[in-house]
Amino acid sequence: MSTIADITARDAVTQARHVRRRFPAFDPHTLSIVLLGVLAAFILATFADYGVSWDERVQNTYGLHLLSYYLSAFQDQSAFHYINLRYYGGAFDLIAAVINTFSPFGEYETRHLLGGIIGFVGTIGAWRLARLLAGERAGLIVVALMALTPLIYGHSFINPKDAPFACAVIWSVYYSCRAILEAPRPARATAIGFGIALGFALGTRVVAVIALVYCAPAFIAWTIGRYRESRSLRVVLDEQRSFFGALLPALPIIAVITAVFWPWVVRAPGNLETALKLFSHFPWQGQVLFDGTLYKADELPAVYLPQLLALQLPEVALVGLLGAAVFIVRGALARGLGVLTDPKSLCYSVVIAAALVPLAHFIIDRPIVYNGIRHYLFMVPPVIVLAGIGLDRTYAYLREHSVWFSRGFAAALGVAATVQLAIMAELHPYEYIYYNAFAGGVAGAAGRYDLDYWGLSLAEATRDLEHVIAQQRAREKADANATPVAVYVCGDKESAAYFFKPGSHLHYTTEPALADYAVGIRGAECTWEIKGPVLLEVKRAGAFLSYASDLRDRRG
């Protein structure tokens, strides 16, 4: 019986030769490059469409404080006292602050472009990992899945912590697998790449240390397997010494990158430990809407994370995960104890651990999580890599038995991709609110799960309100210099007020009683009663996201 590695190698070589011989411009590698180019074009065309998430305001300020720390020759230490952000690395925020000193775009538009670029780099990391493990065709499928997974695409632009962290984690997994395949002495370039990836991960979130846990099953399996083969503890220890010795150049790189982007953690020996302890039970008293019930963030049920993953991943990715499970188990059973020292099998164990260890951590430890699964976004790229390989292996299996079955499967994948692209286009620029058909789509999830919990749609509500008032004043032939109307924001101020442009008809007020109009998001964040007719609503895919209401009659 062929193992997954054997099938992968044989089919990949045969398929690549066949395609390159008949259609040299359409081999999987070329198509992957083309698809990446299309994705890059979409990012450049759409980054300015996104609103300001409520997390961005404080993260942007944190980045400015970090920049001031360096520009003041370490004298301005406000970054270490700003809210609780000293417990997080500031890799994204510091880079964004530097770029904003010369960017031609707006402050948040620049951050969104940077986020889109980092998400693109993460897609390249997932692509290279899939190619490394399963060949070019699997890489092509993974690129498509990454681009069509709204959790990844949508968060890239507006999530300044979790999306960059997910990018760094997938690259650390890639370099871990490269090191395994290059054993017993990984190349220096691999060590440097691993150091850069893990350094940026740690410079973003302290939970990056979990990346080392991903490699633990592979290390244990390899140690047992090599001892069974050599019957010599000295041989095993010598090989381990050679392997880890070759990776030593990663350590100073990790230390330097972490120190640059997270200077607080190197100011005192215990700071790293303090941040790590706080990660699992970070103090947040908010509520999370899950399956129609509001839960305190520290009282979510064990099914919260696995259920949200099942409902927020595209259906085709779930099919791919099922295929991956079947083929990985089949291959493991066929190889038996040989998997303990088979490099490809060890690599798969790293990717599987990257997908399952965070899930197990949540189910067992039940840490505080904020809305949705954004704190666990870093497990999604490894899941997508496994799903893509599962789809590729399913196609290869069908092709071995019937070319028509494989063609039908490929056609079904094309249809699924087209449907998914249409759904994302309909949701734009709120892709991150996506729910699949098992939840009834976004419309079915409305009122049962958090949708626009970050208030991105306040930007659209604000622009629409500006347009309505401008039309009203035009009809009434009001003075162009008339006093701007007062607007109260039910949500984060910056998510709406950032779009009060110079010369706007709107100005922000902190007092609901003094407001002429209000803009707000639907959800638990908006708890005060608005007594006034709704002027407009922002909707996507049948779900109500935000609104603007007229409060002038209420004021009487």
WOBEL-V26378 format. One record per residue. RES is the residue in one small letter. SS is DSSP state (~ for helix, > for strand, _ for the rest). OMEGA is omega in whole degrees, -180 to 180 (999 if undefined). D_CENTER is the distance of its C-alpha to the mean C-alpha in Angstrom with 2 decimals. Layout:
res=RES ss=SS omega=OMEGA d_center=D_CENTER
res=RES ss=SS omega=OMEGA d_center=D_CENTER
//
This chain:
res=m ss=_ omega=-179 d_center=37.52
res=s ss=_ omega=175 d_center=34.81
res=t ss=_ omega=179 d_center=31.70
res=i ss=~ omega=180 d_center=28.19
res=a ss=~ omega=180 d_center=28.46
res=d ss=~ omega=179 d_center=31.87
res=i ss=~ omega=-179 d_center=30.91
res=t ss=~ omega=-177 d_center=27.89
res=a ss=~ omega=-177 d_center=30.08
res=r ss=~ omega=-177 d_center=33.01
res=d ss=~ omega=-178 d_center=31.25
res=a ss=~ omega=-179 d_center=29.01
res=v ss=~ omega=-179 d_center=32.13
res=t ss=~ omega=-178 d_center=34.24
res=q ss=~ omega=-178 d_center=31.74
res=a ss=~ omega=180 d_center=31.01
res=r ss=~ omega=-179 d_center=34.75
res=h ss=~ omega=-177 d_center=35.55
res=v ss=~ omega=-178 d_center=33.08
res=r ss=~ omega=180 d_center=33.88
res=r ss=~ omega=-175 d_center=37.56
res=r ss=~ omega=-176 d_center=37.58
res=f ss=_ omega=-174 d_center=34.71
res=p ss=~ omega=-179 d_center=33.94
res=a ss=~ omega=-174 d_center=31.71
res=f ss=~ omega=174 d_center=29.53
res=d ss=_ omega=-175 d_center=28.62
res=p ss=~ omega=-180 d_center=25.02
res=h ss=~ omega=179 d_center=24.30
res=t ss=~ omega=179 d_center=25.63
res=l ss=~ omega=177 d_center=23.78
res=s ss=~ omega=179 d_center=20.45
res=i ss=~ omega=179 d_center=21.40
res=v ss=~ omega=-179 d_center=22.42
res=l ss=~ omega=176 d_center=19.25
res=l ss=~ omega=177 d_center=17.21
res=g ss=~ omega=177 d_center=19.79
res=v ss=~ omega=178 d_center=19.39
res=l ss=~ omega=178 d_center=15.62
res=a ss=~ omega=179 d_center=16.51
res=a ss=~ omega=177 d_center=19.23
res=f ss=~ omega=-180 d_center=17.13
res=i ss=~ omega=-180 d_center=14.87
res=l ss=~ omega=-177 d_center=18.18
res=a ss=~ omega=-170 d_center=19.80
res=t ss=~ omega=-173 d_center=17.42
res=f ss=~ omega=-178 d_center=15.72
res=a ss=~ omega=-177 d_center=18.73
res=d ss=~ omega=-170 d_center=18.42
res=y ss=_ omega=176 d_center=15.84
res=g ss=_ omega=-178 d_center=17.30
res=v ss=_ omega=177 d_center=16.88
res=s ss=_ omega=-176 d_center=14.81
res=w ss=~ omega=178 d_center=16.97
res=d ss=~ omega=-173 d_center=14.82
res=e ss=~ omega=-177 d_center=15.24
res=r ss=~ omega=-178 d_center=19.00
res=v ss=~ omega=179 d_center=19.24
res=q ss=~ omega=178 d_center=16.60
res=n ss=~ omega=178 d_center=18.54
res=t ss=~ omega=178 d_center=21.72
res=y ss=~ omega=178 d_center=20.60
res=g ss=~ omega=178 d_center=19.98
res=l ss=~ omega=177 d_center=23.44
res=h ss=~ omega=178 d_center=24.99
res=l ss=~ omega=178 d_center=23.67
res=l ss=~ omega=178 d_center=25.05
res=s ss=~ omega=178 d_center=28.28
res=y ss=~ omega=-180 d_center=28.52
res=y ss=~ omega=-179 d_center=28.83
res=l ss=~ omega=179 d_center=30.92
res=s ss=_ omega=-178 d_center=33.30
res=a ss=_ omega=175 d_center=33.81
res=f ss=_ omega=-179 d_center=32.08
res=q ss=_ omega=180 d_center=34.34
res=d ss=_ omega=-177 d_center=31.94
res=q ss=_ omega=-179 d_center=30.10
res=s ss=~ omega=-180 d_center=28.71
res=a ss=~ omega=-177 d_center=25.13
res=f ss=~ omega=-178 d_center=26.25
res=h ss=_ omega=-177 d_center=27.53
res=y ss=_ omega=-178 d_center=25.07
res=i ss=_ omega=179 d_center=24.03
res=n ss=_ omega=-172 d_center=22.15
res=l ss=~ omega=176 d_center=19.70
res=r ss=~ omega=179 d_center=21.77
res=y ss=~ omega=178 d_center=20.05
res=y ss=_ omega=170 d_center=16.79
res=g ss=_ omega=-176 d_center=16.65
res=g ss=_ omega=-175 d_center=16.63
res=a ss=~ omega=-178 d_center=15.42
res=f ss=~ omega=-173 d_center=13.46
res=d ss=~ omega=178 d_center=16.10
res=l ss=~ omega=178 d_center=19.06
res=i ss=~ omega=179 d_center=18.16
res=a ss=~ omega=180 d_center=17.65
res=a ss=~ omega=178 d_center=20.95
res=v ss=~ omega=-179 d_center=22.73
res=i ss=~ omega=-179 d_center=21.66
res=n ss=_ omega=177 d_center=22.68
res=t ss=_ omega=179 d_center=26.15
res=f ss=_ omega=-177 d_center=26.81
res=s ss=_ omega=176 d_center=24.30
res=p ss=_ omega=-178 d_center=26.18
res=f ss=_ omega=177 d_center=23.52
res=g ss=_ omega=-175 d_center=23.13
res=e ss=~ omega=-178 d_center=21.47
res=y ss=~ omega=175 d_center=18.36
res=e ss=~ omega=177 d_center=18.44
res=t ss=~ omega=178 d_center=18.30
res=r ss=~ omega=-180 d_center=15.24
res=h ss=~ omega=177 d_center=13.53
res=l ss=~ omega=178 d_center=14.88
res=l ss=~ omega=178 d_center=13.74
res=g ss=~ omega=178 d_center=10.09
res=g ss=~ omega=179 d_center=10.64
res=i ss=~ omega=180 d_center=12.41
res=i ss=~ omega=175 d_center=9.93
res=g ss=~ omega=177 d_center=7.40
res=f ss=~ omega=177 d_center=10.75
res=v ss=~ omega=177 d_center=11.59
res=g ss=~ omega=177 d_center=8.69
res=t ss=~ omega=177 d_center=10.14
res=i ss=~ omega=178 d_center=13.47
res=g ss=~ omega=178 d_center=12.75
res=a ss=~ omega=178 d_center=11.99
res=w ss=~ omega=-179 d_center=15.07
res=r ss=~ omega=178 d_center=17.21
res=l ss=~ omega=179 d_center=16.53
res=a ss=~ omega=177 d_center=17.53
res=r ss=~ omega=-178 d_center=20.53
res=l ss=~ omega=-174 d_center=21.53
res=l ss=~ omega=-169 d_center=21.76
res=a ss=~ omega=175 d_center=22.90
res=g ss=_ omega=-171 d_center=23.97
res=e ss=~ omega=-177 d_center=23.38
res=r ss=~ omega=176 d_center=23.27
res=a ss=~ omega=177 d_center=20.49
res=g ss=~ omega=179 d_center=18.58
res=l ss=~ omega=180 d_center=19.30
res=i ss=~ omega=-180 d_center=18.11
res=v ss=~ omega=176 d_center=14.75
res=v ss=~ omega=180 d_center=14.33
res=a ss=~ omega=-180 d_center=15.32
res=l ss=~ omega=179 d_center=13.09
res=m ss=~ omega=-179 d_center=9.87
res=a ss=~ omega=-175 d_center=11.37
res=l ss=_ omega=175 d_center=12.47
res=t ss=_ omega=-174 d_center=9.62
res=p ss=~ omega=177 d_center=9.18
res=l ss=~ omega=-179 d_center=6.26
res=i ss=~ omega=-176 d_center=4.33
res=y ss=~ omega=-176 d_center=7.34
res=g ss=~ omega=-179 d_center=8.10
res=h ss=~ omega=-175 d_center=5.56
res=s ss=~ omega=-174 d_center=5.97
res=f ss=~ omega=-167 d_center=9.53
res=i ss=~ omega=-179 d_center=9.98
res=n ss=_ omega=-171 d_center=7.83
res=p ss=_ omega=178 d_center=9.76
res=k ss=_ omega=-170 d_center=9.07
res=d ss=~ omega=180 d_center=5.95
res=a ss=~ omega=175 d_center=3.75
res=p ss=~ omega=179 d_center=7.07
res=f ss=~ omega=178 d_center=7.58
res=a ss=~ omega=178 d_center=5.24
res=c ss=~ omega=-179 d_center=7.16
res=a ss=~ omega=-179 d_center=10.24
res=v ss=~ omega=-177 d_center=10.20
res=i ss=~ omega=176 d_center=10.26
res=w ss=~ omega=177 d_center=12.98
res=s ss=~ omega=176 d_center=14.78
res=v ss=~ omega=179 d_center=14.98
res=y ss=~ omega=-178 d_center=16.33
res=y ss=~ omega=173 d_center=18.91
res=s ss=~ omega=179 d_center=19.86
res=c ss=~ omega=177 d_center=20.76
res=r ss=~ omega=180 d_center=22.58
res=a ss=~ omega=179 d_center=24.54
res=i ss=~ omega=-179 d_center=25.58
res=l ss=~ omega=180 d_center=26.79
res=e ss=_ omega=180 d_center=28.67
res=a ss=_ omega=16 d_center=30.37
res=p ss=_ omega=-179 d_center=32.84
res=r ss=_ omega=-179 d_center=32.16
res=p ss=_ omega=180 d_center=28.77
res=a ss=_ omega=-180 d_center=29.06
res=r ss=~ omega=179 d_center=28.74
res=a ss=~ omega=178 d_center=26.03
res=t ss=~ omega=178 d_center=23.91
res=a ss=~ omega=180 d_center=24.62
res=i ss=~ omega=179 d_center=23.76
res=g ss=~ omega=178 d_center=20.44
res=f ss=~ omega=179 d_center=19.56
res=g ss=~ omega=179 d_center=20.76
res=i ss=~ omega=-178 d_center=18.74
res=a ss=~ omega=-178 d_center=15.41
res=l ss=~ omega=176 d_center=16.29
res=g ss=~ omega=178 d_center=17.81
res=f ss=~ omega=178 d_center=14.79
res=a ss=~ omega=-180 d_center=12.80
res=l ss=~ omega=177 d_center=15.84
res=g ss=_ omega=177 d_center=16.25
res=t ss=_ omega=179 d_center=13.05
res=r ss=_ omega=-176 d_center=13.33
res=v ss=~ omega=-179 d_center=16.40
res=v ss=~ omega=177 d_center=14.83
res=a ss=~ omega=179 d_center=14.35
res=v ss=~ omega=179 d_center=17.81
res=i ss=~ omega=179 d_center=16.51
res=a ss=~ omega=177 d_center=15.86
res=l ss=~ omega=179 d_center=19.66
res=v ss=~ omega=-180 d_center=20.01
res=y ss=~ omega=-176 d_center=18.28
res=c ss=_ omega=-175 d_center=21.27
res=a ss=~ omega=179 d_center=23.87
res=p ss=~ omega=179 d_center=24.71
res=a ss=~ omega=-179 d_center=25.20
res=f ss=~ omega=-180 d_center=27.36
res=i ss=~ omega=-180 d_center=29.45
res=a ss=~ omega=-179 d_center=29.96
res=w ss=~ omega=-180 d_center=30.96
res=t ss=~ omega=179 d_center=33.33
res=i ss=~ omega=-178 d_center=35.04
res=g ss=~ omega=-179 d_center=35.27
res=r ss=~ omega=178 d_center=36.72
res=y ss=~ omega=177 d_center=39.20
res=r ss=~ omega=-177 d_center=40.33
res=e ss=~ omega=-173 d_center=40.91
res=s ss=~ omega=-175 d_center=42.55
res=r ss=_ omega=-179 d_center=44.17
res=s ss=_ omega=178 d_center=43.92
res=l ss=~ omega=180 d_center=41.88
res=r ss=~ omega=179 d_center=42.79
res=v ss=~ omega=-180 d_center=41.28
res=v ss=~ omega=-179 d_center=37.98
res=l ss=~ omega=178 d_center=37.94
res=d ss=~ omega=179 d_center=38.91
res=e ss=~ omega=177 d_center=36.09
res=q ss=~ omega=179 d_center=33.58
res=r ss=~ omega=178 d_center=35.10
res=s ss=~ omega=-177 d_center=34.79
res=f ss=~ omega=-177 d_center=31.15
res=f ss=~ omega=176 d_center=29.94
res=g ss=~ omega=179 d_center=32.41
res=a ss=~ omega=-180 d_center=30.82
res=l ss=_ omega=-178 d_center=27.43
res=l ss=_ omega=178 d_center=29.07
res=p ss=~ omega=179 d_center=28.28
res=a ss=~ omega=-173 d_center=24.63
res=l ss=~ omega=178 d_center=25.79
res=p ss=~ omega=178 d_center=27.10
res=i ss=~ omega=177 d_center=24.12
res=i ss=~ omega=-177 d_center=21.79
res=a ss=~ omega=-177 d_center=24.34
res=v ss=~ omega=-179 d_center=24.75
res=i ss=~ omega=179 d_center=21.13
res=t ss=~ omega=-179 d_center=20.54
res=a ss=~ omega=-179 d_center=23.81
res=v ss=~ omega=-174 d_center=23.08
res=f ss=~ omega=180 d_center=19.77
res=w ss=_ omega=-174 d_center=20.70
res=p ss=~ omega=-180 d_center=24.49
res=w ss=~ omega=-173 d_center=25.06
res=v ss=~ omega=-180 d_center=24.23
res=v ss=~ omega=-179 d_center=27.09
res=r ss=_ omega=179 d_center=29.59
res=a ss=_ omega=-175 d_center=30.70
res=p ss=_ omega=-175 d_center=30.57
res=g ss=_ omega=-175 d_center=29.29
res=n ss=~ omega=179 d_center=26.34
res=l ss=~ omega=179 d_center=23.80
res=e ss=~ omega=179 d_center=25.24
res=t ss=~ omega=-180 d_center=25.25
res=a ss=~ omega=-179 d_center=21.56
res=l ss=~ omega=179 d_center=20.84
res=k ss=~ omega=-178 d_center=23.18
res=l ss=~ omega=-174 d_center=21.64
res=f ss=~ omega=-174 d_center=18.08
res=s ss=~ omega=-175 d_center=19.08
res=h ss=_ omega=-179 d_center=21.20
res=f ss=_ omega=-176 d_center=20.06
res=p ss=_ omega=175 d_center=22.60
res=w ss=_ omega=-173 d_center=21.29
res=q ss=_ omega=-177 d_center=23.74
res=g ss=_ omega=178 d_center=21.79
res=q ss=> omega=-178 d_center=21.87
res=v ss=> omega=179 d_center=19.37
res=l ss=> omega=-178 d_center=20.45
res=f ss=> omega=178 d_center=20.24
res=d ss=_ omega=176 d_center=22.45
res=g ss=_ omega=-178 d_center=24.76
res=t ss=> omega=174 d_center=25.35
res=l ss=> omega=179 d_center=24.39
res=y ss=> omega=167 d_center=23.67
res=k ss=> omega=-174 d_center=23.72
res=a ss=_ omega=-179 d_center=20.46
res=d ss=_ omega=-179 d_center=22.42
res=e ss=_ omega=-179 d_center=24.08
res=l ss=_ omega=-179 d_center=21.44
res=p ss=_ omega=-178 d_center=22.71
res=a ss=_ omega=-177 d_center=21.65
res=v ss=~ omega=-174 d_center=20.55
res=y ss=~ omega=-175 d_center=17.95
res=l ss=~ omega=179 d_center=14.81
res=p ss=~ omega=-180 d_center=16.22
res=q ss=~ omega=179 d_center=17.50
res=l ss=~ omega=177 d_center=14.39
res=l ss=~ omega=-180 d_center=12.63
res=a ss=~ omega=-177 d_center=15.84
res=l ss=~ omega=-176 d_center=15.90
res=q ss=~ omega=171 d_center=12.46
res=l ss=_ omega=175 d_center=12.10
res=p ss=_ omega=-178 d_center=14.47
res=e ss=~ omega=-178 d_center=17.92
res=v ss=~ omega=177 d_center=18.30
res=a ss=~ omega=178 d_center=15.44
res=l ss=~ omega=176 d_center=17.41
res=v ss=~ omega=179 d_center=20.51
res=g ss=~ omega=179 d_center=19.07
res=l ss=~ omega=177 d_center=18.24
res=l ss=~ omega=178 d_center=21.83
res=g ss=~ omega=180 d_center=23.16
res=a ss=~ omega=-180 d_center=21.42
res=a ss=~ omega=-179 d_center=22.89
res=v ss=~ omega=-174 d_center=26.30
res=f ss=~ omega=178 d_center=26.47
res=i ss=~ omega=178 d_center=25.21
res=v ss=~ omega=179 d_center=27.68
res=r ss=~ omega=180 d_center=30.35
res=g ss=~ omega=-180 d_center=29.94
res=a ss=~ omega=179 d_center=30.03
res=l ss=~ omega=-179 d_center=33.17
res=a ss=~ omega=-177 d_center=34.81
res=r ss=~ omega=180 d_center=34.37
res=g ss=~ omega=-178 d_center=35.23
res=l ss=~ omega=177 d_center=35.43
res=g ss=~ omega=179 d_center=34.76
res=v ss=~ omega=-177 d_center=31.03
res=l ss=~ omega=-179 d_center=31.58
res=t ss=_ omega=178 d_center=32.19
res=d ss=_ omega=-175 d_center=30.66
res=p ss=~ omega=-179 d_center=28.03
res=k ss=~ omega=179 d_center=25.90
res=s ss=~ omega=178 d_center=26.07
res=l ss=~ omega=177 d_center=25.05
res=c ss=~ omega=178 d_center=21.99
res=y ss=~ omega=180 d_center=21.05
res=s ss=~ omega=178 d_center=21.54
res=v ss=~ omega=-179 d_center=18.96
res=v ss=~ omega=178 d_center=16.26
res=i ss=~ omega=178 d_center=17.52
res=a ss=~ omega=179 d_center=17.50
res=a ss=~ omega=179 d_center=13.87
res=a ss=~ omega=-171 d_center=13.24
res=l ss=~ omega=-178 d_center=16.13
res=v ss=~ omega=177 d_center=16.79
res=p ss=~ omega=179 d_center=14.07
res=l ss=~ omega=179 d_center=15.34
res=a ss=~ omega=179 d_center=18.85
res=h ss=~ omega=-180 d_center=18.31
res=f ss=~ omega=-176 d_center=17.38
res=i ss=~ omega=-177 d_center=20.28
res=i ss=~ omega=-173 d_center=22.73
res=d ss=~ omega=-180 d_center=22.01
res=r ss=_ omega=180 d_center=20.65
res=p ss=_ omega=174 d_center=19.00
res=i ss=_ omega=174 d_center=18.40
res=v ss=_ omega=177 d_center=15.07
res=y ss=_ omega=-175 d_center=14.45
res=n ss=_ omega=177 d_center=13.92
res=g ss=_ omega=-179 d_center=11.90
res=i ss=_ omega=-172 d_center=9.59
res=r ss=~ omega=178 d_center=7.27
res=h ss=~ omega=179 d_center=9.14
res=y ss=~ omega=180 d_center=8.39
res=l ss=~ omega=-176 d_center=4.69
res=f ss=~ omega=178 d_center=5.95
res=m ss=~ omega=-176 d_center=8.38
res=v ss=~ omega=179 d_center=6.91
res=p ss=~ omega=175 d_center=7.48
res=p ss=~ omega=177 d_center=10.86
res=v ss=~ omega=-180 d_center=11.61
res=i ss=~ omega=177 d_center=11.27
res=v ss=~ omega=178 d_center=13.47
res=l ss=~ omega=179 d_center=15.93
res=a ss=~ omega=179 d_center=16.02
res=g ss=~ omega=178 d_center=16.78
res=i ss=~ omega=177 d_center=19.42
res=g ss=~ omega=177 d_center=20.79
res=l ss=~ omega=179 d_center=21.35
res=d ss=~ omega=-180 d_center=22.93
res=r ss=~ omega=177 d_center=25.18
res=t ss=~ omega=178 d_center=26.20
res=y ss=~ omega=-179 d_center=27.24
res=a ss=~ omega=179 d_center=29.15
res=y ss=~ omega=180 d_center=30.87
res=l ss=~ omega=-179 d_center=31.98
res=r ss=~ omega=177 d_center=33.20
res=e ss=~ omega=-176 d_center=35.36
res=h ss=~ omega=-180 d_center=37.05
res=s ss=_ omega=179 d_center=37.22
res=v ss=~ omega=-179 d_center=36.13
res=w ss=~ omega=176 d_center=36.22
res=f ss=~ omega=-179 d_center=33.85
res=s ss=~ omega=178 d_center=31.32
res=r ss=~ omega=177 d_center=31.87
res=g ss=~ omega=179 d_center=31.46
res=f ss=~ omega=178 d_center=28.17
res=a ss=~ omega=178 d_center=26.95
res=a ss=~ omega=178 d_center=28.20
res=a ss=~ omega=177 d_center=26.38
res=l ss=~ omega=178 d_center=23.07
res=g ss=~ omega=178 d_center=23.96
res=v ss=~ omega=180 d_center=24.77
res=a ss=~ omega=179 d_center=21.57
res=a ss=~ omega=179 d_center=19.57
res=t ss=~ omega=178 d_center=21.89
res=v ss=~ omega=-179 d_center=21.58
res=q ss=~ omega=178 d_center=17.77
res=l ss=~ omega=179 d_center=18.00
res=a ss=~ omega=179 d_center=20.65
res=i ss=~ omega=-180 d_center=18.67
res=m ss=~ omega=177 d_center=15.79
res=a ss=~ omega=179 d_center=18.63
res=e ss=~ omega=-178 d_center=20.25
res=l ss=~ omega=-174 d_center=17.32
res=h ss=_ omega=1 d_center=16.59
res=p ss=_ omega=-179 d_center=15.53
res=y ss=_ omega=-177 d_center=14.17
res=e ss=~ omega=-174 d_center=12.04
res=y ss=~ omega=179 d_center=9.76
res=i ss=~ omega=-174 d_center=13.08
res=y ss=_ omega=167 d_center=13.50
res=y ss=_ omega=-176 d_center=15.51
res=n ss=_ omega=-175 d_center=17.28
res=a ss=~ omega=180 d_center=21.06
res=f ss=~ omega=175 d_center=21.43
res=a ss=~ omega=-175 d_center=20.67
res=g ss=_ omega=-177 d_center=22.89
res=g ss=~ omega=180 d_center=20.17
res=v ss=~ omega=179 d_center=19.14
res=a ss=~ omega=179 d_center=22.85
res=g ss=~ omega=180 d_center=23.32
res=a ss=~ omega=-178 d_center=20.46
res=a ss=> omega=-179 d_center=21.96
res=g ss=_ omega=179 d_center=23.86
res=r ss=_ omega=-180 d_center=22.45
res=y ss=> omega=176 d_center=18.79
res=d ss=_ omega=177 d_center=17.05
res=l ss=_ omega=-178 d_center=16.19
res=d ss=_ omega=-177 d_center=16.03
res=y ss=_ omega=179 d_center=15.94
res=w ss=_ omega=175 d_center=14.79
res=g ss=_ omega=179 d_center=17.82
res=l ss=_ omega=-175 d_center=16.60
res=s ss=_ omega=175 d_center=19.59
res=l ss=~ omega=177 d_center=22.00
res=a ss=~ omega=180 d_center=22.00
res=e ss=~ omega=178 d_center=23.35
res=a ss=~ omega=180 d_center=25.75
res=t ss=~ omega=179 d_center=27.01
res=r ss=~ omega=-180 d_center=27.63
res=d ss=~ omega=178 d_center=29.38
res=l ss=~ omega=177 d_center=31.47
res=e ss=~ omega=-179 d_center=32.49
res=h ss=~ omega=-180 d_center=33.61
res=v ss=~ omega=-179 d_center=35.56
res=i ss=~ omega=178 d_center=37.37
res=a ss=~ omega=178 d_center=38.19
res=q ss=~ omega=179 d_center=39.72
res=q ss=~ omega=-178 d_center=41.65
res=r ss=~ omega=177 d_center=43.09
res=a ss=~ omega=179 d_center=43.98
res=r ss=~ omega=-179 d_center=45.87
res=e ss=_ omega=-178 d_center=47.57
res=k ss=_ omega=-179 d_center=48.28
res=a ss=_ omega=178 d_center=47.03
res=d ss=_ omega=180 d_center=47.30
res=a ss=_ omega=-179 d_center=44.36
res=n ss=_ omega=-180 d_center=44.52
res=a ss=_ omega=-179 d_center=44.43
res=t ss=_ omega=178 d_center=42.71
res=p ss=_ omega=180 d_center=38.99
res=v ss=> omega=-179 d_center=38.20
res=a ss=> omega=-178 d_center=36.50
res=v ss=> omega=174 d_center=33.08
res=y ss=> omega=-178 d_center=31.52
res=v ss=> omega=175 d_center=27.75
res=c ss=> omega=-173 d_center=26.69
res=g ss=_ omega=177 d_center=23.25
res=d ss=_ omega=-177 d_center=22.11
res=k ss=~ omega=-173 d_center=24.78
res=e ss=~ omega=-179 d_center=22.71
res=s ss=~ omega=177 d_center=20.70
res=a ss=~ omega=-173 d_center=24.11
res=a ss=~ omega=178 d_center=26.48
res=y ss=_ omega=-177 d_center=24.56
res=f ss=_ omega=169 d_center=25.71
res=f ss=_ omega=-174 d_center=29.32
res=k ss=_ omega=176 d_center=30.47
res=p ss=_ omega=-178 d_center=33.79
res=g ss=_ omega=-177 d_center=36.64
res=s ss=_ omega=174 d_center=34.59
res=h ss=_ omega=-173 d_center=36.48
res=l ss=> omega=167 d_center=34.18
res=h ss=> omega=-172 d_center=34.06
res=y ss=> omega=173 d_center=32.20
res=t ss=_ omega=179 d_center=34.09
res=t ss=_ omega=-175 d_center=33.17
res=e ss=_ omega=178 d_center=35.93
res=p ss=~ omega=-177 d_center=35.53
res=a ss=~ omega=-178 d_center=39.35
res=l ss=~ omega=-173 d_center=39.66
res=a ss=_ omega=171 d_center=37.10
res=d ss=_ omega=-179 d_center=38.26
res=y ss=> omega=175 d_center=34.96
res=a ss=> omega=169 d_center=31.68
res=v ss=> omega=-177 d_center=28.16
res=g ss=> omega=178 d_center=25.84
res=i ss=> omega=176 d_center=22.92
res=r ss=_ omega=176 d_center=23.56
res=g ss=_ omega=-176 d_center=22.76
res=a ss=_ omega=180 d_center=23.75
res=e ss=_ omega=-178 d_center=23.07
res=c ss=_ omega=-173 d_center=26.11
res=t ss=_ omega=-178 d_center=29.08
res=w ss=_ omega=-174 d_center=32.01
res=e ss=_ omega=177 d_center=34.35
res=i ss=_ omega=-178 d_center=34.58
res=k ss=_ omega=-180 d_center=38.08
res=g ss=_ omega=-179 d_center=38.14
res=p ss=_ omega=178 d_center=37.71
res=v ss=> omega=180 d_center=34.30
res=l ss=> omega=-176 d_center=34.49
res=l ss=> omega=177 d_center=31.31
res=e ss=> omega=173 d_center=28.16
res=v ss=> omega=-178 d_center=24.73
res=k ss=> omega=171 d_center=23.75
res=r ss=> omega=176 d_center=21.40
res=a ss=_ omega=178 d_center=22.23
res=g ss=_ omega=-179 d_center=24.90
res=a ss=> omega=179 d_center=22.93
res=f ss=> omega=-175 d_center=24.22
res=l ss=> omega=-178 d_center=21.67
res=s ss=> omega=-172 d_center=23.90
res=y ss=> omega=167 d_center=27.51
res=a ss=> omega=-178 d_center=30.23
res=s ss=> omega=-178 d_center=33.56
res=d ss=> omega=-177 d_center=37.03
res=l ss=_ omega=-173 d_center=38.47
res=r ss=~ omega=179 d_center=41.70
res=d ss=~ omega=179 d_center=43.93
res=r ss=~ omega=-179 d_center=42.64
res=r ss=~ omega=173 d_center=43.86
res=g ss=_ omega=999 d_center=47.18
//
